[in-house]
Amino acid sequence: MSYDENNIFAKILRGDIPSFKVYEDDYTLAFMDIMPQADGHTLVIPKFKAETLLDIPADELIHTMTTVQKVMSALKSTLGVEGVVLMQLNGEAAGQTVPHLHFHLIPEHLRKLKGHGAEQGDMEKIKALAQKISAAL
Ligand code: AMP
């Protein structure tokens, strides 16, 4: 596997570009998607350098999935939603656009989702949601 050190999420992890962070620990980072498919669309990524799900060892993956659980729980409690779509794309052939493993948590019904990476969201609204979600974490 050749990991692209300059992919956008690697830059976010290094602090080279900003993000609306909602949670961080030694192994993972969670932040808002800026082209949300629904309000509260959050991304969870491992700090481990993996492009797809096949590139991360299981002992690293468990930290990521633990954060996915935490963030999902925070989305449900803060936004008052009943359901959360968990989505994860592997490879350009599947539509993956950022080559660093990530899990999309989208608190909306599958049939109501906006287009994938289609339109920049309202940054003030995203910032306010990030504050609300991070307060629960
Ligand atoms: P994927 O197509 O599964 O690789 O998803 C990449 C996601 O990253 C898309 O939903 C984009 O909206 C999102 N995205 C791209 N650039 C940024 C960024 N700078 N900050 C937050 N989310 C981003």
Boltz pocket constraint, residues with backbone or C-beta under 6 A from the ligand:
constraints:
  - pocket:
      binder: B
      contacts: [[A, 8], [A, 18], [A, 19], [A, 32], [A, 33], [A, 34], [A, 35], [A, 36], [A, 88], [A, 89], [A, 95], [A, 96], [A, 97], [A, 98], [A, 99], [A, 102], [A, 116], [A, 117], [A, 118]]
      max_distance: 6.0
